[in-house]
Amino acid sequence: MARTHHPVPAGQPLYWRVATRLLDELRDGTIPPGERLPGERRLAAHFAVSRETVRQALEVLRRDGMVSTDRRGSHARLPGLPSQAPSSLAFPVGARTADPRAADRATVAWETPPPDHAEALGLAPHRPTLVHRYESSGADGRGRRTAVTSFSAVALCEVEELARYRDRADGTASAHLGRAYDWMRKAGLTLHHRDAITPLADTPSVRVTRRVHDQYARPLEITDLIVDARQDALVYEFTLPAAG
C-alpha cells in the first residue's frame, strides 16, 4: 500500500468512512485478494486517523465478510462466493440430512490417499494423511452414495479439531466430521470450492469431485462422491451477494 495520505470524506462517523475507503481499495485491487492487510499503524497513517479508528473500521468489514482475521493478522477476502452459511457447503459433499431410516457410516484412517488426491493436495507420493470415508443408503438399500475425502497438510496444521483425529484414525471407529467446514472457518480460513460432476462410463452413476482451498489458494481437501443417478439426486444451495 502506498504511503500517500487519503483524508476521508465528512458526513459519517470517522470509522465508518475509513471502512468505506478501505472497502473501495479491496474492491479495486489496491489490496490484492487474499493478501495480508498492512498493520494498524500503517493503516492509521494511510488514512490519517488513529489506530482505534482503524480497529473500528476493520470490525465493520469483518462483520460484512470483507476482511478475515486470524493469528497472522487481517486479510482481504477473495472475490466471488466464499462459503459462509453452513447450509451452502455440507461435509462431506452429498451428506444427507438426518434420516433415522437411512444407513449412514463414516470413518477416518491415517493412510496414503488415492494418487489423484495426493497430487491435488500437493502431498509427496506415499505420504499418509487423514482420509475420511462416508457411505449412505436409503432404508430400502437404494440411492447409495459413497464419498472419500483426503485432507491436506495445511488443513491438519491449521484446524485443531481435524488434527486431533490423527491418533485415533484406525479406519474402524465412527468419525464425526460433519462440522469440518465450520472448524475451518473457525480457524480463520475462507473456504472456496469447485465441484465437477462427470458421468461414469458404462454405469448409471456420476462422480462429484469437490476441491476446497482457502483465501491463499492453499488446498484444504478433495472429495470424490459416487452417486447412483437413477435413484438419487444432489441438491446444491447457493447464496448470492446483494446487488450494490
trRosetta pair geometry for C-beta under 8 A, 3 or more apart (Angstrom, degrees):
i j d omega theta_ij theta_ji phi_ij phi_ji
1 25 7.7 34 -119 180 111 148
1 30 7.0 61 -115 153 82 99
1 31 6.7 -7 -76 -83 105 89
1 38 5.1 -79 26 -31 133 133
1 42 6.8 123 68 148 126 122
1 46 6.0 -20 141 -104 132 145
2 46 7.8 113 84 -128 58 102
3 45 6.9 -25 -155 125 82 120
3 46 7.1 -112 -142 -95 38 74
4 46 7.5 43 74 -145 51 71
5 45 7.2 -90 -95 161 87 63
5 46 6.9 177 -114 -168 45 27
5 47 7.5 111 -157 -136 66 7
5 48 4.8 56 -161 -48 114 113
6 21 6.2 160 122 -174 132 145
6 46 6.4 1 20 158 100 73
6 47 5.7 -39 68 -110 89 57
6 48 7.3 -168 59 5 41 99
7 47 7.9 107 -111 -172 21 57
7 48 5.8 -27 -91 49 64 139
8 14 6.7 120 72 -151 143 68
8 17 3.9 113 164 134 132 121
8 18 5.7 -77 -75 -70 152 60
8 20 7.8 113 -150 59 113 102
8 21 5.7 -114 -109 -26 96 138
8 47 6.1 25 -42 -170 106 104
8 48 7.9 -158 -6 60 82 93
8 49 7.2 10 -1 -51 126 125
9 12 7.8 49 94 23 87 98
9 17 6.0 -154 59 -147 66 126
10 17 7.8 -26 -102 -90 18 157
11 17 7.9 116 59 -83 71 122
12 16 4.6 -96 147 87 118 123
12 17 5.0 147 74 -58 107 91
12 20 7.6 72 72 -10 153 139
13 16 4.4 84 66 6 90 109
13 17 7.0 -164 89 -9 45 86
14 17 5.7 -57 -151 35 33 110
14 18 6.4 32 153 -18 66 105
14 49 6.2 157 164 -130 120 133
14 53 5.3 -52 118 -138 114 130
15 18 5.6 -53 -149 36 35 113
15 19 6.3 40 150 -23 66 103
15 53 4.9 -151 -85 -159 80 71
15 54 7.9 -140 -127 -52 87 12
15 56 3.5 -40 -142 100 154 121
15 57 4.7 -150 -170 -58 76 74
15 60 6.8 149 140 -20 101 129
16 19 5.5 -50 -149 34 33 115
16 20 6.5 37 150 -22 64 103
16 57 7.4 -171 -76 -107 16 79
16 60 6.6 138 -110 -93 60 165
17 20 5.6 -49 -150 32 34 114
17 21 6.6 32 153 -16 64 103
18 21 5.8 -55 -149 38 33 109
18 22 6.2 31 154 -17 67 109
18 47 5.1 71 -126 172 103 163
18 49 5.8 -78 -80 20 138 160
18 53 5.9 115 -7 147 155 103
18 54 6.6 -110 153 -99 152 51
18 56 7.9 91 58 79 126 88
18 57 3.9 -78 97 -86 109 150
19 22 5.8 -58 -145 40 29 110
19 23 6.2 34 154 -24 64 106
19 56 7.9 -88 -48 117 112 72
19 57 4.0 -164 -63 -154 76 82
19 58 7.7 -155 -102 -48 90 23
19 60 4.1 -26 -114 76 157 138
19 61 5.6 -170 -149 -45 98 91
20 23 5.7 -52 -147 33 28 113
20 24 6.7 35 151 -22 61 101
21 24 5.6 -49 -155 29 35 115
21 25 6.8 30 150 -16 64 103
21 47 6.4 139 81 -113 145 118
22 25 5.7 -55 -154 36 37 110
22 26 6.6 41 147 -21 66 101
22 31 7.9 11 -168 -1 76 144
22 43 7.5 16 -97 -151 126 120
22 47 7.7 -49 -57 -63 94 138
22 57 6.1 111 9 152 140 126
22 58 7.8 -55 110 -82 169 62
22 61 6.5 -76 99 -57 124 147
23 26 5.5 -50 -150 32 36 113
23 27 6.4 31 154 -17 67 107
23 61 6.3 -171 -75 -105 91 111
23 64 7.9 -9 -103 85 128 149
23 66 5.9 -10 -117 166 90 169
24 27 5.8 -60 -148 39 30 108
24 28 6.2 8 163 -4 68 112
24 30 7.9 31 116 15 72 129
25 28 6.3 -59 -131 46 29 96
25 30 3.8 -68 -157 61 86 127
25 31 5.1 67 134 -3 101 98
26 30 7.7 -56 -49 52 22 85
26 31 5.4 -32 -93 61 57 112
26 61 7.8 139 -22 -150 154 136
26 66 5.8 107 103 177 169 113
26 67 7.6 -116 -89 -67 149 85
26 76 5.1 178 -130 -138 99 114
26 77 7.5 42 -173 40 132 76
29 32 6.2 24 -163 -98 73 56
29 33 7.7 -42 -116 -25 73 80
31 35 5.9 -148 176 69 75 117
31 37 6.3 6 -152 -107 145 76
31 76 4.8 158 125 -56 111 144
32 35 4.4 78 68 -17 88 130
32 76 6.9 161 92 59 37 144
33 76 5.7 -121 -127 112 34 113
33 77 7.0 -36 -147 111 84 36
33 78 4.5 72 176 -117 123 55
33 79 5.8 -88 -94 -8 139 78
33 215 7.6 -133 161 -169 82 87
34 75 6.2 -8 -164 175 35 117
34 76 6.3 -46 0 76 18 84
34 77 7.7 19 -69 -168 51 16
34 78 5.4 22 -53 -69 95 87
34 215 4.5 173 -116 156 87 82
34 216 5.3 145 -175 -92 123 47
34 217 6.9 -4 -125 -16 170 84
35 75 6.8 177 91 -149 25 80
35 76 5.6 17 51 28 71 113
36 72 6.8 -94 -105 133 128 102
36 73 5.1 56 -156 86 113 131
36 74 7.0 110 -160 78 67 47
36 75 5.4 -51 -100 -96 50 80
37 43 7.0 18 157 -66 110 127
37 58 7.8 174 87 -113 164 117
37 67 6.9 -3 -31 -137 143 119
37 73 6.8 -152 51 148 77 111
37 74 4.5 -24 34 93 123 100
37 75 6.5 -157 -12 -95 83 23
37 76 6.4 119 -64 -41 89 79
38 42 3.8 -90 161 88 127 132
38 43 5.4 158 87 -51 104 79
38 46 7.0 111 68 -25 150 140
39 42 5.2 91 57 14 73 100
39 43 7.0 -140 100 -3 35 92
39 73 7.3 -82 -93 -135 70 130
40 43 5.7 -59 -143 42 31 110
40 44 6.0 37 157 -25 67 106
40 51 4.6 65 150 -148 118 99
40 54 4.9 149 -149 97 82 141
40 55 6.5 7 -124 -60 132 80
40 58 8.0 -79 -98 -19 91 143
41 44 5.8 -54 -150 32 28 113
41 45 6.7 23 153 -13 62 105
41 51 6.5 -19 -84 -92 51 117
42 45 5.8 -55 -149 39 34 108
42 46 6.1 40 151 -27 67 107
43 46 5.3 -50 -142 34 34 117
43 47 6.3 4 166 6 67 107
43 54 4.6 117 103 -135 120 136
44 47 6.7 -72 -145 51 23 88
44 48 7.8 70 163 -107 55 6
44 49 5.7 -111 -146 78 68 62
44 50 6.0 -26 -141 171 122 15
44 51 4.8 -53 -64 -74 144 60
44 53 7.3 114 -117 58 88 95
44 54 5.1 -90 -69 -31 79 134
45 48 7.2 23 -166 -76 31 46
47 53 7.8 -129 99 107 128 121
47 54 7.2 151 43 -86 129 93
49 53 4.1 -82 153 76 125 145
49 54 6.5 151 90 -48 110 79
50 53 4.8 104 59 2 78 100
50 54 7.3 -135 103 -3 47 85
51 54 5.3 -49 -152 34 40 116
51 55 6.5 46 149 -24 67 99
52 55 5.5 -46 -150 30 35 114
52 56 6.7 34 151 -17 64 102
53 56 5.8 -54 -152 36 34 111
53 57 6.4 35 150 -20 66 106
54 57 5.6 -56 -148 37 33 112
54 58 6.3 32 155 -19 67 105
55 58 5.9 -55 -148 36 30 110
55 59 6.5 33 152 -22 63 105
56 59 5.7 -52 -151 32 33 114
56 60 6.8 39 150 -22 63 100
57 60 5.7 -49 -157 28 36 114
57 61 6.8 27 150 -11 66 105
58 61 5.7 -58 -150 41 37 108
58 62 6.2 42 151 -25 69 104
58 67 5.9 -93 -157 96 77 159
58 69 7.4 72 161 -60 121 131
58 74 5.9 -80 -152 -106 130 162
59 62 5.5 -48 -145 33 33 115
59 63 6.5 36 156 -20 64 102
60 63 6.0 -57 -156 33 29 109
60 64 6.6 13 151 -6 63 111
61 64 5.7 -62 -145 46 36 106
61 66 4.4 -79 -168 68 92 108
61 67 4.1 56 119 6 115 115
62 65 7.7 47 -179 -67 31 23
62 66 7.7 -93 -69 53 23 66
62 67 5.2 -63 -73 77 63 93
62 68 7.1 109 -126 -102 83 31
62 69 6.2 -33 -104 -3 129 109
62 74 7.9 -94 -74 -130 104 113
65 77 6.5 29 152 -53 71 164
65 82 7.4 -171 176 66 117 123
65 84 6.3 -41 -119 -92 140 144
66 76 7.5 -30 162 -146 73 64
66 77 5.6 -127 -159 16 34 120
67 74 5.3 5 178 -173 115 110
67 75 6.9 151 -159 70 67 40
67 76 6.6 -43 -106 -103 71 40
67 77 6.7 -119 -79 -24 23 91
68 74 7.1 159 84 -151 37 61
68 75 5.3 -21 64 58 86 94
68 77 6.2 98 -14 -78 99 87
68 188 5.9 133 158 -166 112 75
68 190 5.5 -148 -30 -49 156 109
68 215 6.6 -176 38 -25 140 161
69 73 6.9 -82 -141 152 75 29
69 74 4.6 -29 -94 -95 88 74
69 75 7.4 166 -86 13 38 72
69 188 6.8 -87 102 -131 33 115
70 73 7.4 -1 61 45 62 32
70 75 7.6 -4 16 0 94 116
70 187 6.9 27 -126 152 130 54
70 188 2.7 79 -82 -175 116 171
70 189 7.8 36 -65 -48 146 51
71 188 7.2 -148 2 -8 66 160
72 75 7.8 32 89 -46 104 114
72 188 7.9 157 27 124 89 154
75 190 8.0 -137 94 -5 122 124
75 215 5.9 120 126 117 138 146
77 82 6.1 -94 -170 -14 117 148
77 190 5.7 159 -133 -115 88 167
77 215 6.3 -93 -136 -123 49 128
78 82 6.3 124 60 -63 93 109
78 190 6.5 174 17 108 96 137
78 192 6.1 -31 70 -58 147 143
78 215 5.3 -164 -21 -136 100 74
80 192 6.7 59 89 -128 135 119
81 192 7.8 121 80 -126 57 81
81 238 7.2 -13 -174 -158 158 94
81 239 7.4 153 -158 71 112 70
81 240 7.6 -55 -106 -111 123 47
81 241 7.4 -147 -103 -25 79 96
82 190 4.7 -38 -147 178 144 104
82 191 6.2 118 -168 64 82 51
82 192 5.7 -61 -109 -74 68 80
82 215 7.6 -1 -106 -83 136 92
83 88 5.3 -164 -147 99 88 113
83 89 4.0 23 -166 -20 147 144
83 181 6.9 -51 112 -174 133 134
83 191 4.4 -43 47 87 107 109
83 192 7.1 173 -5 -90 89 30
83 193 6.3 21 -31 4 133 109
84 88 6.9 42 54 37 55 137
84 185 7.7 107 -133 -121 50 144
84 239 7.1 -79 51 67 100 145
85 88 4.6 89 68 -6 92 105
85 89 7.8 131 80 13 59 81
85 239 5.6 97 14 -26 128 151
86 89 7.2 -97 -156 57 33 70
86 90 7.6 64 165 -90 72 62
86 181 7.0 147 -126 87 71 116
86 182 6.1 -1 -98 -70 112 105
87 90 7.5 -3 -150 -59 32 92
87 237 5.7 -30 137 78 92 158
88 237 5.2 -115 -111 95 58 99
88 238 6.7 79 -140 -114 107 28
88 239 5.3 -77 -81 -3 140 105
89 181 5.3 180 110 -153 111 168
89 191 6.5 -178 111 112 171 141
89 193 6.4 139 -127 7 126 146
90 93 6.9 119 79 -109 78 36
90 94 7.9 -152 90 34 114 22
90 95 4.8 -132 143 50 119 109
90 178 7.9 -28 -169 -160 82 81
90 181 7.8 -140 -141 11 14 140
91 95 6.5 36 105 -14 25 141
91 149 7.8 40 -161 -88 95 168
91 177 6.3 -84 129 127 124 89
91 178 6.1 159 81 -151 88 36
91 179 7.5 -107 53 4 124 2
91 180 4.4 -108 125 45 170 108
91 181 5.1 170 -29 -18 122 99
92 95 5.4 126 54 -48 56 101
92 106 7.8 168 -4 -120 114 123
92 132 6.6 -179 -67 112 125 126
92 134 4.8 -158 29 0 136 153
92 147 4.4 169 121 116 145 151
92 149 5.3 -145 -115 -40 122 133
92 177 7.7 45 -48 93 83 111
92 223 5.4 164 -163 -136 106 146
92 225 7.0 162 137 -80 112 111
93 147 6.5 168 63 -129 73 143
93 195 6.9 158 -140 -111 150 118
93 208 5.9 -132 130 117 132 126
93 210 4.5 145 -36 -14 151 146
93 223 5.0 152 20 97 110 145
93 225 5.2 -117 95 -29 100 141
94 134 7.6 153 83 101 104 135
94 136 7.7 -177 135 39 99 131
94 145 5.2 -143 165 156 133 146
94 147 5.6 170 55 -60 127 132
94 208 6.5 150 -52 56 116 140
94 225 4.3 150 -13 -153 145 150
94 227 6.4 -153 -129 -69 134 116
94 234 6.3 -61 -104 -111 78 109
95 134 6.8 -71 -90 -176 85 156
95 136 7.5 129 -135 -30 48 154
95 147 7.9 -68 -60 16 71 154
95 178 6.8 142 -167 -124 164 91
96 99 6.0 -48 137 8 128 115
96 102 5.8 -141 85 -152 155 176
96 104 6.9 -138 43 -81 112 128
96 136 5.6 174 -2 174 119 155
99 102 4.1 73 82 -8 109 111
101 138 7.0 8 120 -171 103 66
101 139 3.7 -44 167 -61 104 124
102 136 6.0 6 170 -166 120 96
102 137 6.9 168 -160 83 78 34
102 138 5.9 -55 -109 -117 78 38
102 139 6.6 -82 -78 -50 37 68
103 135 7.8 -27 119 120 88 94
103 136 6.9 160 86 -149 56 46
103 137 5.2 -8 56 57 102 84
103 138 7.8 15 17 89 83 9
103 139 7.4 127 -22 -100 87 40
103 141 7.9 8 22 -95 133 55
104 134 7.5 -19 -165 -168 89 86
104 135 7.1 162 -152 89 44 56
104 136 4.6 1 -105 -105 79 92
105 134 7.4 163 87 -153 51 43
105 135 4.8 -2 56 56 94 100
105 136 7.6 -175 23 -71 59 55
105 174 7.4 -107 -154 -113 68 86
106 132 6.7 0 -171 -175 99 96
106 133 6.8 172 -148 89 52 52
106 134 4.8 -4 -103 -104 91 75
106 135 7.6 -173 -73 24 50 62
106 174 6.4 64 70 -160 73 70
106 175 4.8 -100 126 62 95 88
106 176 7.5 118 84 -81 129 34
106 177 6.9 -138 154 29 139 93
107 132 7.5 170 89 -151 39 54
107 133 5.3 -7 59 57 83 99
107 171 5.6 63 146 -166 129 39
107 172 6.4 8 -141 -90 137 3
107 173 6.6 129 -134 71 90 40
107 174 6.6 -79 -89 -114 68 29
107 175 5.4 121 -140 -5 20 109
108 130 5.9 -9 -171 -169 118 92
108 131 6.7 151 -156 78 64 45
108 132 5.0 -26 -99 -98 85 68
108 133 7.5 173 -88 16 35 71
108 165 5.3 -5 100 169 160 133
108 168 8.0 64 75 99 112 75
108 169 4.4 -71 120 -128 97 97
108 171 7.3 -100 101 -85 30 42
108 173 7.9 -31 42 73 78 85
108 175 4.2 102 -16 -89 98 150
108 177 7.0 97 -61 -33 126 132
109 130 7.8 151 78 -152 36 48
109 131 5.2 -23 63 63 84 99
109 133 7.4 21 3 -5 103 111
109 169 5.2 135 -140 159 16 94
109 170 6.7 -21 -116 142 74 12
109 171 3.6 26 -86 -74 115 90
110 128 5.4 59 162 157 75 129
110 129 7.4 -127 -148 123 63 12
110 130 6.2 -30 -99 -93 67 56
110 131 7.6 156 -102 16 18 83
110 166 5.7 69 -89 -155 131 66
110 169 4.2 111 -32 84 83 123
110 170 7.9 -14 16 -76 89 36
111 128 5.3 -89 -165 -136 9 103
111 129 7.8 -44 67 51 39 47
111 131 5.5 -52 54 17 94 131
111 171 7.4 39 -26 -66 131 121
112 118 7.4 -15 -175 -69 79 131
112 126 5.3 -41 -113 -142 134 44
112 127 7.0 117 -116 67 80 26
112 128 5.4 -71 -63 -90 52 65
112 129 7.9 66 -126 16 27 72
113 117 4.0 -95 146 91 125 128
113 118 5.1 161 72 -57 102 79
113 121 7.2 55 56 21 158 140
113 123 6.8 93 35 53 119 155
113 128 7.8 126 -20 -146 70 41
113 129 5.6 -19 -31 48 114 109
113 131 5.4 167 -98 -86 82 116
113 150 3.7 48 -126 -117 143 146
114 117 4.5 89 61 5 83 108
114 118 7.1 -152 91 -10 41 85
114 148 6.9 80 -14 121 124 143
114 150 7.0 -139 30 -34 79 140
114 224 7.6 -9 34 5 155 140
115 118 5.6 -53 -147 33 34 113
115 119 6.5 32 156 -18 66 104
115 125 7.5 5 -125 -123 88 87
116 119 5.7 -51 -148 36 35 112
116 120 6.3 35 154 -19 66 107
116 222 8.0 -125 121 128 83 152
117 120 5.8 -58 -147 38 31 109
117 121 6.1 14 160 -6 67 114
117 123 7.9 6 119 30 74 127
117 148 7.7 -96 -63 123 146 108
117 150 3.9 89 171 28 138 148
117 222 5.1 -170 -132 73 81 125
117 224 7.7 -100 -70 -16 107 110
118 121 6.1 -68 -144 47 25 101
118 123 4.2 -92 -153 70 78 107
118 124 7.6 -63 -179 80 117 19
118 125 6.5 94 139 -103 153 44
118 127 7.0 132 -139 49 117 88
118 129 8.0 163 -102 7 78 127
118 150 7.4 -70 -62 147 52 161
119 122 7.8 34 -179 -69 28 30
119 123 7.8 -74 -48 47 21 74
120 211 6.2 -120 -178 -114 131 119
120 219 6.2 157 144 -137 74 156
120 222 4.7 61 99 -56 144 155
121 129 7.2 -57 116 -9 160 174
121 150 6.1 -106 -31 116 147 112
121 151 7.6 103 -128 138 146 21
121 152 4.1 -167 -159 -95 106 89
121 153 7.5 125 157 0 109 72
121 219 4.9 -149 -124 110 52 138
121 221 7.6 4 -97 -119 116 27
121 222 6.2 -123 -54 -1 95 113
122 152 6.8 40 44 -140 93 117
122 153 7.8 -86 86 23 97 106
122 219 6.1 158 2 33 103 126
123 127 4.7 -142 177 67 102 120
123 129 6.1 -94 -102 -34 154 133
123 152 7.1 -153 -51 -132 100 68
123 153 6.9 140 -94 -26 89 102
124 127 4.4 85 63 -27 83 126
129 150 5.8 75 87 -170 125 94
129 151 5.8 -156 158 69 115 69
129 152 7.1 -33 -151 -121 151 17
129 153 6.9 -102 -111 -64 117 65
129 156 7.1 -148 -154 -28 90 141
130 150 7.4 145 85 -153 53 52
130 151 4.6 -1 67 38 102 120
130 156 6.2 145 1 -85 121 120
130 162 6.5 -174 55 175 167 98
130 165 5.9 78 -132 90 135 118
130 166 6.4 -92 -74 -88 107 70
130 169 5.9 -133 -126 -98 82 163
131 148 6.7 -9 -175 -171 100 91
131 149 7.0 160 -159 83 52 51
131 150 5.2 -18 -106 -99 79 75
131 151 7.7 -148 -77 12 36 77
131 169 7.8 118 42 178 63 131
132 147 7.9 -5 110 112 91 95
132 148 7.3 154 83 -158 55 42
132 149 4.2 -9 58 60 103 105
132 150 7.8 -166 22 -72 72 29
132 151 7.4 64 -10 -28 104 101
132 175 6.2 -138 -131 104 95 156
132 177 5.7 -74 -120 40 147 156
133 146 7.5 -16 -169 -170 86 92
133 147 7.3 161 -154 86 43 57
133 148 5.6 -9 -104 -105 74 72
133 149 7.8 -162 -69 24 32 72
133 171 7.9 39 18 -143 128 77
134 145 8.0 -9 115 114 97 89
134 146 6.8 158 87 -158 61 46
134 147 4.2 -1 55 55 108 100
134 148 7.8 -159 24 -68 73 33
134 149 7.4 37 -6 -5 108 106
135 144 7.6 -15 -169 -165 84 92
135 145 7.6 168 -151 89 43 51
135 146 5.1 -6 -104 -108 74 82
135 147 7.9 -162 -68 25 39 65
136 144 7.2 163 90 -149 49 50
136 145 5.3 -8 62 58 94 90
136 146 7.8 177 24 -79 64 42
137 141 5.5 8 150 -147 136 36
137 142 6.8 139 -171 62 96 17
137 143 6.1 141 -150 79 60 69
137 144 4.1 -13 -96 -97 105 76
137 145 7.4 166 -77 18 59 59
138 141 6.8 -47 70 28 74 15
138 142 5.1 -19 45 65 121 69
138 143 4.5 64 -19 44 111 118
138 144 8.0 -102 10 -61 72 53
138 231 7.9 -125 5 156 129 121
141 144 7.1 -13 173 -58 57 106
142 228 7.6 -109 -174 79 69 147
142 231 4.6 -134 170 -164 102 148
142 232 7.9 -178 144 -52 80 89
143 228 6.4 -144 -126 59 27 112
143 231 4.4 -132 -72 129 60 108
143 232 4.1 118 -143 -75 83 102
144 228 5.8 62 52 -8 73 123
144 231 7.6 44 12 76 60 137
144 232 7.8 -126 42 -35 29 140
145 225 6.3 6 -179 -176 108 97
145 226 6.5 175 -152 85 60 55
145 227 4.7 -3 -110 -101 105 73
145 228 7.2 -124 -72 9 68 75
145 232 6.3 -170 -53 157 111 174
146 225 7.2 171 89 -150 42 53
146 226 5.1 2 55 49 87 102
147 223 5.6 3 -174 -174 109 108
147 224 6.8 170 -149 86 59 45
147 225 4.2 -14 -99 -100 97 79
147 226 7.5 -171 -76 17 49 63
148 223 6.9 165 83 -150 42 60
148 224 5.3 -2 54 54 91 93
149 221 5.6 10 -175 179 103 122
149 222 7.1 172 -147 87 60 39
149 223 4.2 -18 -96 -97 87 89
150 221 6.6 168 85 -152 44 73
150 222 5.7 -5 54 56 90 86
150 223 8.0 179 19 -79 58 47
151 155 4.4 -109 -174 78 102 139
151 156 5.8 111 125 -49 122 91
151 162 6.1 -175 -160 -177 166 140
151 220 7.1 -32 -148 162 74 59
151 221 4.9 -31 -104 -97 60 96
152 155 4.8 106 55 3 76 98
152 156 7.2 -147 96 1 45 86
152 218 7.3 -171 108 155 157 90
152 219 4.8 137 -61 104 150 89
152 220 5.6 -117 26 -140 116 19
152 221 6.5 -129 -6 -69 83 44
153 156 5.9 -60 -148 42 34 107
153 157 6.0 34 154 -21 68 110
154 157 5.8 -60 -146 38 28 109
154 158 5.9 9 164 -7 67 116
154 214 7.4 -128 139 3 137 130
154 218 4.7 168 -130 151 174 129
154 219 6.9 135 33 75 129 55
154 220 6.3 -88 88 -99 109 59
155 158 6.3 -66 -137 45 24 99
155 159 5.5 -18 180 17 66 120
155 162 5.9 -29 145 86 94 166
155 184 7.0 -42 -136 -102 93 110
155 220 4.4 100 -73 -160 111 73
155 221 5.9 43 -55 -50 163 87
156 159 6.9 -59 -110 52 19 86
156 162 5.5 -115 -108 113 57 113
156 163 5.0 109 -173 -89 74 79
156 166 7.1 75 -154 -62 127 117
157 163 7.3 86 -87 -78 19 126
158 184 7.6 53 105 -136 116 71
158 187 5.0 110 150 156 92 144
158 188 7.8 -112 -176 56 116 89
158 189 6.3 85 135 -51 146 124
159 162 4.3 49 99 14 113 113
159 163 6.6 163 90 -17 61 87
159 180 7.7 53 164 -161 158 72
159 183 5.1 82 -161 134 117 108
159 184 5.5 -45 -87 -91 133 61
159 187 4.9 -106 -94 -33 67 154
159 189 7.6 -52 -66 2 102 136
160 163 5.6 -58 -148 35 34 113
160 164 6.7 43 155 -31 66 100
160 183 7.7 -132 54 -172 65 113
160 187 7.2 165 1 -92 78 114
161 164 6.0 -47 -159 18 32 116
161 165 8.0 35 147 -24 56 97
161 179 7.6 -44 135 93 161 104
161 180 7.8 -160 99 -116 120 55
161 183 4.3 -102 44 -135 135 144
162 165 6.1 -52 -171 17 44 112
162 177 7.5 56 -106 -129 81 113
162 180 6.7 64 -80 -135 107 93
162 183 6.5 150 -32 114 89 147
163 166 6.1 -22 -174 -13 52 113
164 167 7.5 -56 -180 28 47 97
164 168 7.9 0 144 21 71 109
165 168 6.1 -86 -156 59 50 88
165 169 5.2 69 149 -61 87 103
165 175 6.8 46 -138 -134 135 111
165 177 7.5 -10 -65 -77 156 112
166 169 5.9 -46 -142 4 24 119
168 173 6.2 -42 160 50 102 150
169 175 7.9 34 -115 -91 79 126
170 173 6.2 70 48 1 98 97
176 179 7.9 18 144 13 83 91
177 180 4.5 24 171 -53 93 111
179 182 4.3 -49 -173 44 87 120
179 183 5.8 96 123 -29 88 92
180 183 5.6 -54 -151 33 32 113
180 184 6.6 33 152 -21 64 102
180 221 7.7 27 147 -23 139 161
181 184 5.5 -47 -149 31 37 114
181 185 6.6 37 152 -17 65 101
181 191 6.0 -8 -153 -58 99 168
181 212 7.8 -120 -106 -143 99 160
182 185 5.8 -54 -150 37 34 110
182 186 6.2 40 150 -23 66 106
183 186 5.4 -53 -148 35 32 117
183 187 6.5 32 153 -19 64 105
184 187 5.7 -58 -154 35 32 111
184 189 4.6 -62 168 64 86 127
184 191 5.9 79 107 -68 134 114
184 214 7.6 -142 178 -92 116 104
184 220 6.4 46 -129 -165 143 151
185 188 7.8 88 178 -41 34 9
185 189 6.3 -98 -91 66 31 71
185 190 7.6 57 -117 -100 76 36
185 191 6.6 -65 -69 -14 87 109
189 214 4.4 -76 -157 -123 103 119
189 215 6.9 -168 -159 1 56 90
189 220 7.0 106 169 -90 154 142
190 214 6.1 104 57 -165 60 68
190 215 4.0 60 45 -55 113 108
191 212 5.7 -21 -158 -165 98 111
191 213 7.9 138 -151 74 52 32
191 214 6.8 -40 -93 -105 45 57
191 220 7.3 -69 -119 31 87 157
192 212 7.1 146 75 -155 42 59
192 213 5.6 -28 66 67 95 79
192 214 7.3 132 19 -129 89 10
192 215 7.5 115 -13 -81 113 48
193 210 5.7 -4 -172 -169 119 99
193 211 6.6 162 -151 82 66 46
193 212 4.6 -24 -96 -98 93 75
193 213 7.7 158 -87 19 45 61
194 210 7.2 159 79 -149 44 53
194 211 5.2 -8 54 55 93 95
195 208 5.9 -11 -168 -171 104 97
195 209 7.1 153 -154 78 51 46
195 210 4.9 -17 -99 -96 79 80
195 236 7.6 -152 49 -106 160 138
196 208 7.3 157 79 -155 45 47
196 209 4.7 -12 57 58 97 98
196 210 8.0 -174 21 -74 65 36
197 206 5.8 15 -174 165 91 127
197 207 7.3 166 -150 85 46 49
197 208 5.2 -12 -99 -101 78 76
197 209 8.0 -170 -74 21 34 67
197 234 8.0 -155 -106 47 134 149
198 206 6.7 164 83 -162 33 81
198 207 5.3 -15 63 59 85 96
198 209 7.5 7 12 1 105 107
199 205 7.8 136 -157 93 61 44
199 206 5.4 -53 -102 -105 50 81
199 207 7.8 119 -152 16 5 78
199 229 7.7 -39 -117 -17 88 152
200 203 4.5 -13 96 54 110 116
200 205 4.9 1 31 80 128 89
200 206 6.5 -168 -7 -106 84 25
200 207 5.8 96 -60 -25 98 99
200 226 7.3 21 -38 -136 146 101
204 228 6.1 39 98 -160 101 73
204 229 5.5 -135 157 51 79 89
204 230 4.6 7 152 -28 145 110
205 226 5.4 17 170 -176 136 91
205 227 6.2 158 -156 80 84 38
205 228 5.3 -51 -95 -97 86 46
205 229 6.1 157 -125 -7 27 85
206 226 7.6 168 83 -149 38 51
206 227 5.6 -17 58 61 83 93
206 229 5.0 72 -11 -58 104 117
207 224 6.2 -21 -165 -165 106 91
207 225 7.0 144 -160 76 52 51
207 226 5.7 -23 -101 -97 71 69
208 223 7.8 -3 108 109 86 97
208 224 7.5 149 78 -158 50 42
208 225 4.3 -13 59 60 100 107
208 227 6.7 31 -7 -2 110 116
208 234 6.7 99 -61 -77 153 166
209 222 7.0 -4 -173 -174 89 95
209 223 7.1 169 -151 86 44 54
209 224 5.4 -10 -102 -103 79 70
209 225 7.7 -166 -72 23 34 71
210 221 7.9 15 106 106 96 91
210 222 6.9 171 88 -153 56 48
210 223 4.5 4 52 52 101 101
210 225 7.4 34 -4 -4 103 109
211 219 6.8 -58 -171 -132 99 100
211 221 7.8 -175 -147 94 43 49
211 222 5.1 -8 -104 -107 72 87
212 219 7.5 100 81 -160 52 60
212 220 4.7 -54 104 61 97 110
212 221 5.1 14 46 53 112 81
212 222 7.5 -163 20 -76 71 43
213 217 5.5 10 156 -152 141 36
213 218 6.0 158 -160 73 90 34
213 219 5.2 -54 -98 -97 90 41
213 220 5.9 163 -113 -2 30 88
214 217 7.4 -76 68 -6 60 13
214 218 5.1 -7 38 53 105 90
214 220 5.8 99 -39 -50 89 117
219 222 7.1 -14 -172 -42 121 97
227 232 5.2 -119 -175 87 103 131
227 234 6.4 -115 -57 -47 175 106
228 231 4.8 15 106 35 117 102
228 232 5.5 94 68 12 74 109
229 232 6.9 -83 -110 59 22 76
